[in-house]
Amino acid sequence: MRKRFIAGAVCPKCQAKDTLALWRENNVEVVECVQCGHQMREADKQVRDQVRTNEQVIGVFHPE
Ligand SMILES: [Zn+2]
């Protein structure tokens, strides 16, 4: 299971920076904060916005 850290992302729960790891689980993108364990899924609009915002910054996401 590959996990990638989202550079510059801030956890919406504990406000920690650079603690959000992202990976795919059953074709769903999962984001988890390694600091507080807060977990979000792609279906969550907040996650989508966060990923979209950061994907251009780190450039590890595939364009649609
Ligand atoms: Zn957190």
PDB file of the backbone (N, CA, C, O) and the ligand in Angstrom, with CONECT records:
HET     ZN  A 101       1
ATOM      1  N   MET A   1       0.847  -1.197   0.000  1.00  0.00           N
ATOM      2  CA  MET A   1       0.000   0.000   0.000  1.00  0.00           C
ATOM      3  C   MET A   1       0.881   1.245   0.000  1.00  0.00           C
ATOM      4  O   MET A   1       1.616   1.505   0.953  1.00  0.00           O
ATOM      5  N   ARG A   2       0.794   2.001  -1.076  1.00  0.00           N
ATOM      6  CA  ARG A   2       1.620   3.198  -1.134  1.00  0.00           C
ATOM      7  C   ARG A   2       0.937   4.363  -0.435  1.00  0.00           C
ATOM      8  O   ARG A   2      -0.262   4.591  -0.599  1.00  0.00           O
ATOM      9  N   LYS A   3       1.697   5.074   0.323  1.00  0.00           N
ATOM     10  CA  LYS A   3       1.155   6.272   0.959  1.00  0.00           C
ATOM     11  C   LYS A   3       2.020   7.459   0.556  1.00  0.00           C
ATOM     12  O   LYS A   3       3.247   7.388   0.487  1.00  0.00           O
ATOM     13  N   ARG A   4       1.320   8.540   0.298  1.00  0.00           N
ATOM     14  CA  ARG A   4       2.052   9.747  -0.066  1.00  0.00           C
ATOM     15  C   ARG A   4       1.638  10.853   0.878  1.00  0.00           C
ATOM     16  O   ARG A   4       0.469  10.968   1.247  1.00  0.00           O
ATOM     17  N   PHE A   5       2.578  11.644   1.257  1.00  0.00           N
ATOM     18  CA  PHE A   5       2.251  12.778   2.107  1.00  0.00           C
ATOM     19  C   PHE A   5       1.931  13.977   1.241  1.00  0.00           C
ATOM     20  O   PHE A   5       2.610  14.252   0.252  1.00  0.00           O
ATOM     21  N   ILE A   6       0.891  14.680   1.628  1.00  0.00           N
ATOM     22  CA  ILE A   6       0.478  15.858   0.877  1.00  0.00           C
ATOM     23  C   ILE A   6       1.234  17.062   1.435  1.00  0.00           C
ATOM     24  O   ILE A   6       0.948  17.550   2.528  1.00  0.00           O
ATOM     25  N   ALA A   7       2.194  17.519   0.658  1.00  0.00           N
ATOM     26  CA  ALA A   7       3.019  18.633   1.108  1.00  0.00           C
ATOM     27  C   ALA A   7       2.199  19.893   1.318  1.00  0.00           C
ATOM     28  O   ALA A   7       1.421  20.296   0.453  1.00  0.00           O
ATOM     29  N   GLY A   8       2.380  20.502   2.459  1.00  0.00           N
ATOM     30  CA  GLY A   8       1.719  21.775   2.726  1.00  0.00           C
ATOM     31  C   GLY A   8       0.281  21.671   3.188  1.00  0.00           C
ATOM     32  O   GLY A   8      -0.341  22.682   3.515  1.00  0.00           O
ATOM     33  N   ALA A   9      -0.260  20.445   3.219  1.00  0.00           N
ATOM     34  CA  ALA A   9      -1.653  20.279   3.635  1.00  0.00           C
ATOM     35  C   ALA A   9      -1.767  20.406   5.151  1.00  0.00           C
ATOM     36  O   ALA A   9      -0.881  19.993   5.900  1.00  0.00           O
ATOM     37  N   VAL A  10      -2.868  20.979   5.573  1.00  0.00           N
ATOM     38  CA  VAL A  10      -3.105  21.157   7.000  1.00  0.00           C
ATOM     39  C   VAL A  10      -4.293  20.297   7.416  1.00  0.00           C
ATOM     40  O   VAL A  10      -5.339  20.321   6.768  1.00  0.00           O
ATOM     41  N   CYS A  11      -4.133  19.544   8.486  1.00  0.00           N
ATOM     42  CA  CYS A  11      -5.208  18.698   8.980  1.00  0.00           C
ATOM     43  C   CYS A  11      -6.354  19.576   9.474  1.00  0.00           C
ATOM     44  O   CYS A  11      -6.134  20.477  10.283  1.00  0.00           O
ATOM     45  N   PRO A  12      -7.571  19.327   8.999  1.00  0.00           N
ATOM     46  CA  PRO A  12      -8.722  20.143   9.410  1.00  0.00           C
ATOM     47  C   PRO A  12      -9.112  19.927  10.863  1.00  0.00           C
ATOM     48  O   PRO A  12      -9.865  20.714  11.436  1.00  0.00           O
ATOM     49  N   LYS A  13      -8.603  18.869  11.450  1.00  0.00           N
ATOM     50  CA  LYS A  13      -8.981  18.569  12.828  1.00  0.00           C
ATOM     51  C   LYS A  13      -7.978  19.090  13.852  1.00  0.00           C
ATOM     52  O   LYS A  13      -8.342  19.790  14.797  1.00  0.00           O
ATOM     53  N   CYS A  14      -6.701  18.734  13.649  1.00  0.00           N
ATOM     54  CA  CYS A  14      -5.701  19.137  14.648  1.00  0.00           C
ATOM     55  C   CYS A  14      -4.811  20.279  14.158  1.00  0.00           C
ATOM     56  O   CYS A  14      -3.943  20.759  14.887  1.00  0.00           O
ATOM     57  N   GLN A  15      -5.038  20.708  12.907  1.00  0.00           N
ATOM     58  CA  GLN A  15      -4.302  21.845  12.330  1.00  0.00           C
ATOM     59  C   GLN A  15      -2.817  21.574  12.149  1.00  0.00           C
ATOM     60  O   GLN A  15      -2.049  22.507  11.917  1.00  0.00           O
ATOM     61  N   ALA A  16      -2.393  20.309  12.251  1.00  0.00           N
ATOM     62  CA  ALA A  16      -0.977  20.002  12.031  1.00  0.00           C
ATOM     63  C   ALA A  16      -0.671  20.093  10.538  1.00  0.00           C
ATOM     64  O   ALA A  16      -1.535  19.823   9.704  1.00  0.00           O
ATOM     65  N   LYS A  17       0.540  20.470  10.212  1.00  0.00           N
ATOM     66  CA  LYS A  17       0.918  20.623   8.804  1.00  0.00           C
ATOM     67  C   LYS A  17       1.825  19.480   8.361  1.00  0.00           C
ATOM     68  O   LYS A  17       2.627  18.955   9.134  1.00  0.00           O
ATOM     69  N   ASP A  18       1.670  19.116   7.092  1.00  0.00           N
ATOM     70  CA  ASP A  18       2.474  18.035   6.498  1.00  0.00           C
ATOM     71  C   ASP A  18       2.306  16.697   7.209  1.00  0.00           C
ATOM     72  O   ASP A  18       3.247  15.907   7.284  1.00  0.00           O
ATOM     73  N   THR A  19       1.119  16.446   7.727  1.00  0.00           N
ATOM     74  CA  THR A  19       0.886  15.169   8.413  1.00  0.00           C
ATOM     75  C   THR A  19      -0.149  14.330   7.668  1.00  0.00           C
ATOM     76  O   THR A  19      -0.483  13.226   8.099  1.00  0.00           O
ATOM     77  N   LEU A  20      -0.655  14.850   6.554  1.00  0.00           N
ATOM     78  CA  LEU A  20      -1.704  14.126   5.833  1.00  0.00           C
ATOM     79  C   LEU A  20      -1.107  13.152   4.819  1.00  0.00           C
ATOM     80  O   LEU A  20      -0.402  13.549   3.892  1.00  0.00           O
ATOM     81  N   ALA A  21      -1.408  11.869   5.018  1.00  0.00           N
ATOM     82  CA  ALA A  21      -0.962  10.841   4.084  1.00  0.00           C
ATOM     83  C   ALA A  21      -2.143  10.424   3.218  1.00  0.00           C
ATOM     84  O   ALA A  21      -3.279  10.338   3.684  1.00  0.00           O
ATOM     85  N   LEU A  22      -1.850  10.169   1.955  1.00  0.00           N
ATOM     86  CA  LEU A  22      -2.912   9.796   1.024  1.00  0.00           C
ATOM     87  C   LEU A  22      -2.591   8.475   0.356  1.00  0.00           C
ATOM     88  O   LEU A  22      -1.456   8.240  -0.059  1.00  0.00           O
ATOM     89  N   TRP A  23      -3.580   7.623   0.252  1.00  0.00           N
ATOM     90  CA  TRP A  23      -3.407   6.382  -0.498  1.00  0.00           C
ATOM     91  C   TRP A  23      -4.749   5.935  -1.046  1.00  0.00           C
ATOM     92  O   TRP A  23      -5.799   6.467  -0.685  1.00  0.00           O
ATOM     93  N   ARG A  24      -4.692   4.957  -1.917  1.00  0.00           N
ATOM     94  CA  ARG A  24      -5.935   4.459  -2.526  1.00  0.00           C
ATOM     95  C   ARG A  24      -6.344   3.163  -1.874  1.00  0.00           C
ATOM     96  O   ARG A  24      -5.522   2.273  -1.657  1.00  0.00           O
ATOM     97  N   GLU A  25      -7.619   3.062  -1.563  1.00  0.00           N
ATOM     98  CA  GLU A  25      -8.154   1.875  -0.932  1.00  0.00           C
ATOM     99  C   GLU A  25      -9.441   1.515  -1.668  1.00  0.00           C
ATOM    100  O   GLU A  25     -10.430   2.244  -1.586  1.00  0.00           O
ATOM    101  N   ASN A  26      -9.429   0.400  -2.381  1.00  0.00           N
ATOM    102  CA  ASN A  26     -10.599   0.014  -3.187  1.00  0.00           C
ATOM    103  C   ASN A  26     -11.021   1.135  -4.129  1.00  0.00           C
ATOM    104  O   ASN A  26     -12.204   1.447  -4.270  1.00  0.00           O
ATOM    105  N   ASN A  27     -10.020   1.727  -4.766  1.00  0.00           N
ATOM    106  CA  ASN A  27     -10.264   2.803  -5.727  1.00  0.00           C
ATOM    107  C   ASN A  27     -10.858   4.059  -5.108  1.00  0.00           C
ATOM    108  O   ASN A  27     -11.394   4.917  -5.809  1.00  0.00           O
ATOM    109  N   VAL A  28     -10.759   4.155  -3.819  1.00  0.00           N
ATOM    110  CA  VAL A  28     -11.191   5.378  -3.146  1.00  0.00           C
ATOM    111  C   VAL A  28      -9.961   6.012  -2.507  1.00  0.00           C
ATOM    112  O   VAL A  28      -9.192   5.342  -1.817  1.00  0.00           O
ATOM    113  N   GLU A  29      -9.785   7.294  -2.741  1.00  0.00           N
ATOM    114  CA  GLU A  29      -8.642   7.959  -2.145  1.00  0.00           C
ATOM    115  C   GLU A  29      -8.914   8.240  -0.675  1.00  0.00           C
ATOM    116  O   GLU A  29      -9.925   8.841  -0.313  1.00  0.00           O
ATOM    117  N   VAL A  30      -7.992   7.793   0.155  1.00  0.00           N
ATOM    118  CA  VAL A  30      -8.139   7.981   1.591  1.00  0.00           C
ATOM    119  C   VAL A  30      -7.023   8.900   2.072  1.00  0.00           C
ATOM    120  O   VAL A  30      -5.856   8.734   1.716  1.00  0.00           O
ATOM    121  N   VAL A  31      -7.405   9.856   2.874  1.00  0.00           N
ATOM    122  CA  VAL A  31      -6.420  10.768   3.451  1.00  0.00           C
ATOM    123  C   VAL A  31      -6.479  10.610   4.965  1.00  0.00           C
ATOM    124  O   VAL A  31      -7.549  10.688   5.569  1.00  0.00           O
ATOM    125  N   GLU A  32      -5.327  10.389   5.561  1.00  0.00           N
ATOM    126  CA  GLU A  32      -5.308  10.235   7.011  1.00  0.00           C
ATOM    127  C   GLU A  32      -4.228  11.116   7.622  1.00  0.00           C
ATOM    128  O   GLU A  32      -3.118  11.223   7.101  1.00  0.00           O
ATOM    129  N   CYS A  33      -4.576  11.735   8.724  1.00  0.00           N
ATOM    130  CA  CYS A  33      -3.601  12.532   9.455  1.00  0.00           C
ATOM    131  C   CYS A  33      -2.847  11.601  10.397  1.00  0.00           C
ATOM    132  O   CYS A  33      -3.450  10.952  11.251  1.00  0.00           O
ATOM    133  N   VAL A  34      -1.532  11.538  10.240  1.00  0.00           N
ATOM    134  CA  VAL A  34      -0.743  10.634  11.073  1.00  0.00           C
ATOM    135  C   VAL A  34      -0.545  11.213  12.477  1.00  0.00           C
ATOM    136  O   VAL A  34      -0.080  10.532  13.391  1.00  0.00           O
ATOM    137  N   GLN A  35      -0.906  12.466  12.616  1.00  0.00           N
ATOM    138  CA  GLN A  35      -0.758  13.117  13.917  1.00  0.00           C
ATOM    139  C   GLN A  35      -1.905  12.759  14.865  1.00  0.00           C
ATOM    140  O   GLN A  35      -1.684  12.369  16.011  1.00  0.00           O
ATOM    141  N   CYS A  36      -3.129  12.899  14.364  1.00  0.00           N
ATOM    142  CA  CYS A  36      -4.285  12.670  15.240  1.00  0.00           C
ATOM    143  C   CYS A  36      -5.152  11.498  14.783  1.00  0.00           C
ATOM    144  O   CYS A  36      -6.090  11.112  15.481  1.00  0.00           O
ATOM    145  N   GLY A  37      -4.842  10.925  13.604  1.00  0.00           N
ATOM    146  CA  GLY A  37      -5.602   9.778  13.136  1.00  0.00           C
ATOM    147  C   GLY A  37      -6.882  10.131  12.414  1.00  0.00           C
ATOM    148  O   GLY A  37      -7.643   9.245  12.025  1.00  0.00           O
ATOM    149  N   HIS A  38      -7.127  11.416  12.229  1.00  0.00           N
ATOM    150  CA  HIS A  38      -8.326  11.849  11.512  1.00  0.00           C
ATOM    151  C   HIS A  38      -8.287  11.315  10.085  1.00  0.00           C
ATOM    152  O   HIS A  38      -7.285  11.473   9.387  1.00  0.00           O
ATOM    153  N   GLN A  39      -9.372  10.684   9.653  1.00  0.00           N
ATOM    154  CA  GLN A  39      -9.385  10.082   8.328  1.00  0.00           C
ATOM    155  C   GLN A  39     -10.513  10.637   7.466  1.00  0.00           C
ATOM    156  O   GLN A  39     -11.628  10.867   7.935  1.00  0.00           O
ATOM    157  N   MET A  40     -10.195  10.841   6.210  1.00  0.00           N
ATOM    158  CA  MET A  40     -11.188  11.373   5.273  1.00  0.00           C
ATOM    159  C   MET A  40     -11.162  10.543   4.008  1.00  0.00           C
ATOM    160  O   MET A  40     -10.153   9.919   3.679  1.00  0.00           O
ATOM    161  N   ARG A  41     -12.274  10.541   3.307  1.00  0.00           N
ATOM    162  CA  ARG A  41     -12.344   9.784   2.063  1.00  0.00           C
ATOM    163  C   ARG A  41     -12.643  10.709   0.903  1.00  0.00           C
ATOM    164  O   ARG A  41     -13.112  11.835   1.069  1.00  0.00           O
ATOM    165  N   GLU A  42     -12.356  10.195  -0.266  1.00  0.00           N
ATOM    166  CA  GLU A  42     -12.520  10.999  -1.472  1.00  0.00           C
ATOM    167  C   GLU A  42     -13.926  11.547  -1.604  1.00  0.00           C
ATOM    168  O   GLU A  42     -14.123  12.650  -2.114  1.00  0.00           O
ATOM    169  N   ALA A  43     -14.891  10.788  -1.151  1.00  0.00           N
ATOM    170  CA  ALA A  43     -16.284  11.209  -1.270  1.00  0.00           C
ATOM    171  C   ALA A  43     -16.556  12.487  -0.501  1.00  0.00           C
ATOM    172  O   ALA A  43     -17.475  13.244  -0.815  1.00  0.00           O
ATOM    173  N   ASP A  44     -15.744  12.706   0.500  1.00  0.00           N
ATOM    174  CA  ASP A  44     -15.889  13.909   1.297  1.00  0.00           C
ATOM    175  C   ASP A  44     -15.434  15.114   0.471  1.00  0.00           C
ATOM    176  O   ASP A  44     -14.294  15.166   0.008  1.00  0.00           O
ATOM    177  N   LYS A  45     -16.320  16.062   0.295  1.00  0.00           N
ATOM    178  CA  LYS A  45     -15.976  17.216  -0.527  1.00  0.00           C
ATOM    179  C   LYS A  45     -14.737  17.945  -0.022  1.00  0.00           C
ATOM    180  O   LYS A  45     -13.943  18.470  -0.802  1.00  0.00           O
ATOM    181  N   GLN A  46     -14.596  17.965   1.260  1.00  0.00           N
ATOM    182  CA  GLN A  46     -13.449  18.660   1.838  1.00  0.00           C
ATOM    183  C   GLN A  46     -12.132  18.023   1.391  1.00  0.00           C
ATOM    184  O   GLN A  46     -11.144  18.710   1.131  1.00  0.00           O
ATOM    185  N   VAL A  47     -12.149  16.696   1.309  1.00  0.00           N
ATOM    186  CA  VAL A  47     -10.958  15.989   0.860  1.00  0.00           C
ATOM    187  C   VAL A  47     -10.663  16.323  -0.589  1.00  0.00           C
ATOM    188  O   VAL A  47      -9.519  16.583  -0.963  1.00  0.00           O
ATOM    189  N   ARG A  48     -11.706  16.313  -1.397  1.00  0.00           N
ATOM    190  CA  ARG A  48     -11.520  16.603  -2.815  1.00  0.00           C
ATOM    191  C   ARG A  48     -10.907  17.986  -2.988  1.00  0.00           C
ATOM    192  O   ARG A  48      -9.984  18.174  -3.780  1.00  0.00           O
ATOM    193  N   ASP A  49     -11.417  18.923  -2.260  1.00  0.00           N
ATOM    194  CA  ASP A  49     -10.887  20.274  -2.374  1.00  0.00           C
ATOM    195  C   ASP A  49      -9.438  20.332  -1.923  1.00  0.00           C
ATOM    196  O   ASP A  49      -8.608  21.010  -2.529  1.00  0.00           O
ATOM    197  N   GLN A  50      -9.155  19.621  -0.867  1.00  0.00           N
ATOM    198  CA  GLN A  50      -7.800  19.649  -0.323  1.00  0.00           C
ATOM    199  C   GLN A  50      -6.815  18.989  -1.281  1.00  0.00           C
ATOM    200  O   GLN A  50      -5.707  19.481  -1.496  1.00  0.00           O
ATOM    201  N   VAL A  51      -7.241  17.872  -1.847  1.00  0.00           N
ATOM    202  CA  VAL A  51      -6.382  17.180  -2.795  1.00  0.00           C
ATOM    203  C   VAL A  51      -6.183  18.015  -4.046  1.00  0.00           C
ATOM    204  O   VAL A  51      -5.064  18.160  -4.539  1.00  0.00           O
ATOM    205  N   ARG A  52      -7.271  18.558  -4.551  1.00  0.00           N
ATOM    206  CA  ARG A  52      -7.184  19.401  -5.750  1.00  0.00           C
ATOM    207  C   ARG A  52      -6.240  20.579  -5.516  1.00  0.00           C
ATOM    208  O   ARG A  52      -5.443  20.943  -6.380  1.00  0.00           O
ATOM    209  N   THR A  53      -6.352  21.151  -4.348  1.00  0.00           N
ATOM    210  CA  THR A  53      -5.541  22.316  -4.042  1.00  0.00           C
ATOM    211  C   THR A  53      -4.057  21.977  -4.013  1.00  0.00           C
ATOM    212  O   THR A  53      -3.206  22.765  -4.423  1.00  0.00           O
ATOM    213  N   ASN A  54      -3.780  20.783  -3.517  1.00  0.00           N
ATOM    214  CA  ASN A  54      -2.378  20.429  -3.329  1.00  0.00           C
ATOM    215  C   ASN A  54      -1.753  19.649  -4.473  1.00  0.00           C
ATOM    216  O   ASN A  54      -0.528  19.567  -4.565  1.00  0.00           O
ATOM    217  N   GLU A  55      -2.562  19.080  -5.338  1.00  0.00           N
ATOM    218  CA  GLU A  55      -1.994  18.217  -6.362  1.00  0.00           C
ATOM    219  C   GLU A  55      -1.057  18.963  -7.294  1.00  0.00           C
ATOM    220  O   GLU A  55      -0.054  18.416  -7.753  1.00  0.00           O
ATOM    221  N   GLN A  56      -1.390  20.209  -7.569  1.00  0.00           N
ATOM    222  CA  GLN A  56      -0.520  20.951  -8.474  1.00  0.00           C
ATOM    223  C   GLN A  56       0.791  21.326  -7.800  1.00  0.00           C
ATOM    224  O   GLN A  56       1.822  21.500  -8.450  1.00  0.00           O
ATOM    225  N   VAL A  57       0.724  21.446  -6.487  1.00  0.00           N
ATOM    226  CA  VAL A  57       1.909  21.844  -5.743  1.00  0.00           C
ATOM    227  C   VAL A  57       2.967  20.745  -5.739  1.00  0.00           C
ATOM    228  O   VAL A  57       4.150  21.002  -5.958  1.00  0.00           O
ATOM    229  N   ILE A  58       2.520  19.516  -5.487  1.00  0.00           N
ATOM    230  CA  ILE A  58       3.493  18.436  -5.376  1.00  0.00           C
ATOM    231  C   ILE A  58       3.590  17.597  -6.647  1.00  0.00           C
ATOM    232  O   ILE A  58       4.585  16.905  -6.862  1.00  0.00           O
ATOM    233  N   GLY A  59       2.553  17.658  -7.492  1.00  0.00           N
ATOM    234  CA  GLY A  59       2.633  17.021  -8.788  1.00  0.00           C
ATOM    235  C   GLY A  59       2.756  15.514  -8.785  1.00  0.00           C
ATOM    236  O   GLY A  59       3.407  14.959  -9.670  1.00  0.00           O
ATOM    237  N   VAL A  60       2.164  14.834  -7.832  1.00  0.00           N
ATOM    238  CA  VAL A  60       2.241  13.383  -7.801  1.00  0.00           C
ATOM    239  C   VAL A  60       0.910  12.747  -8.189  1.00  0.00           C
ATOM    240  O   VAL A  60       0.786  11.523  -8.236  1.00  0.00           O
ATOM    241  N   PHE A  61      -0.072  13.578  -8.461  1.00  0.00           N
ATOM    242  CA  PHE A  61      -1.371  13.045  -8.822  1.00  0.00           C
ATOM    243  C   PHE A  61      -1.533  12.996 -10.327  1.00  0.00           C
ATOM    244  O   PHE A  61      -0.976  13.814 -11.059  1.00  0.00           O
ATOM    245  N   HIS A  62      -2.292  12.035 -10.766  1.00  0.00           N
ATOM    246  CA  HIS A  62      -2.509  11.894 -12.204  1.00  0.00           C
ATOM    247  C   HIS A  62      -3.626  12.834 -12.643  1.00  0.00           C
ATOM    248  O   HIS A  62      -4.670  12.904 -11.995  1.00  0.00           O
ATOM    249  N   PRO A  63      -3.413  13.545 -13.721  1.00  0.00           N
ATOM    250  CA  PRO A  63      -4.476  14.419 -14.245  1.00  0.00           C
ATOM    251  C   PRO A  63      -5.631  13.589 -14.768  1.00  0.00           C
ATOM    252  O   PRO A  63      -5.445  12.472 -15.251  1.00  0.00           O
ATOM    253  N   GLU A  64      -6.820  14.147 -14.667  1.00  0.00           N
ATOM    254  CA  GLU A  64      -7.988  13.398 -15.120  1.00  0.00           C
ATOM    255  C   GLU A  64      -8.175  13.565 -16.625  1.00  0.00           C
ATOM    256  O   GLU A  64      -9.112  13.007 -17.196  1.00  0.00           O
TER     257      GLU A  64
HETATM  258 ZN    ZN A 101      -4.764  15.780  12.475  1.00  0.00          ZN2+
END
